[in-house]
């Protein structure tokens, strides 16, 4: 056109937010920069988000308000996470997607007798029947054998996802799924209703699967 628009809201093209636009958010929030590194935006700071794989600018990131129910989402050695069998948890052992040395190593993930779960979150999260839940976590494969299984007992008949760890440029992949909550007896604490929000295990009985994990959310 011969005349440029007075206001251009092509966030992806300009990679900026017009200063005439007001933006508010009462908490910090994360986004990916053009190098595929997770960054944290401050309170009331808008986020220009990039695809972590292709580096393409996706524009202004706007999300609904959510609260993470996994209160120890970065502390996998906390007692909220139950370690079973031969699994070994090593804190702060690798660079996380946000560039910090906060990724945990899980070693020896294999089935343990009749107990299918090697690392599970048994917090006081209670499933509200019929309500949607979305568990997610960042995983980076270390060993070459074994299949990762993410399981959520908040779902009817236990939501279970076998994970193909095709990776981001730095080897990380974010696993996310959606499920609907039901009221069940907690199989890990044998008391109360509802259950922990996430389990991470191997599909193999051999404890050979090793992973880096970071940023669990529900």
Secondary structure as UniProt FT lines:
FT   HELIX           11..14
FT   TURN            19..20
FT   STRAND          29..32
FT   TURN            34..35
FT   STRAND          38..41
FT   TURN            43..44
FT   STRAND          48..50
FT   TURN            52..54
FT   STRAND          57..60
FT   TURN            71..74
FT   TURN            76..77
FT   TURN            79..80
FT   STRAND          81..83
FT   TURN            85..86
FT   STRAND          88..94
FT   TURN            97..98
FT   STRAND          103..109
FT   TURN            113..114
FT   STRAND          119..121
FT   TURN            129..130
FT   STRAND          132..133
FT   STRAND          136..141
FT   STRAND          148..152
FT   TURN            153..154
FT   TURN            156..157
FT   STRAND          159..163
FT   TURN            169..170
FT   STRAND          172..176
FT   STRAND          179..181
FT   TURN            187..189
FT   STRAND          198..202
FT   TURN            207..208
FT   STRAND          209..217
//
